Amino acid sequence: MKKILLIVLVALVLGLISIYVFIPGQLNISSAAVMPSSENGTQRFALVKANWPKWWSYSGDSTLSAPKTPVDSFIMQGDMYTLTEAFYKSAKILIWHEGQQIESNLIIIPLQIDSTGIEWKYAVTTSANPFKRFVQYREAKEIKKNMEKVLRNLGAFLSKKENLYGVHIERTSIKDTLVVSTKSVYPTYPGTPQIYEIIQKIQGFIKTKGATQTGNPIFNISETGKNQFQLMCAIPIDKTITGNDAFACKKMIKGSFMIAEVVGGDSTVKKAAASLQQYFEDYRKTSMAINFNMLITDRLYQPDTAKWITRLYYPVY
């Protein structure tokens, strides 16, 4: 009996010693992940509290609807998180775990143009009481597990560009490169009536030359001065024809374009254009030529703007 008690006592002592040996006086808990997005894009969603509802419980199937009222705290497996301060490349996040308040730091780490690292960490001083120290260690493992789940949700959200920019963006080239174009200047921003007025003029000119339209019309609107907007339209054709002072026949370069296709009226198109501009800034891309929109839907025959389909082309190198 004494031998058994001695064995139990020795095992207990060794167990207590191992707690002090393997569980240090300060636990440094850290979770890290690589986000499949640019540094700017990662910062916008990781460091801006207003964007957290969009990805917090993201499953990978669709984006979440942002709440109508501001949300200050978020829950993950019983732990509550609050972004308390945000800086240029870091943020302070308060974690509530079973009544404890833990101050943690999230840091953005630039890696490559299309990938960004995130390190999320905190430190806790462990108790001199071996039993309490072991409990703190178990709790730290649970907290770390939840932190990793949060980062996985963020990474899944950032892996789809449409989540970041509101539109699907892809790279392609143009098929129809031979076009007839013309342009006109207006004192106010030209709309659909002005666009189709020019398109019909081009179509009339093409017909007189015996050429055939091979694709959808394209257009570009640029502000050239105060109260001065230039509208340029073009239509692809099947053969080279002779132009004149009003109409030019030119060969475009197939090139490389970032494109986004949107459904909706002018406000939707402008929003998509702003998203493409943001994409270019985030990925440090340069557009050395004029961007343009392609009219997939014939707006003259479809009065419902909610059904208009427009494809945005931004040249990239």
Buried (B, 14 or more C-beta within 10 A) or exposed (E): EEEEEEEEEEEEEEEBEEBEEEBEEEBEBEBBBBBBBBBBBBBBBBBEBEBBBBBBEBEEEEBBEEEEEEBEEBEBEEBBBBBEEBEEBBBBBBBBBEEEEBEBBBBBBEEEEEBBBBBBBBBBEBBEEBEEBBEBBEBBEBBBEBBBBBBBBBBBBBBBBEBBBBBEBEEEEBEBBBBBBBBBEBEEEBEBEBBBEBBEBBBEBBEEBEBEBBBBBBBBBEEEEEEEBBBBBBBBBBEEBEBEEEBEBEEBEEBEBBBBBBBBBEEBBEBBBEBBBBBBEBBEBEBEBEBBBBBBBEBEEEEEBEEBBBBBBBBBE
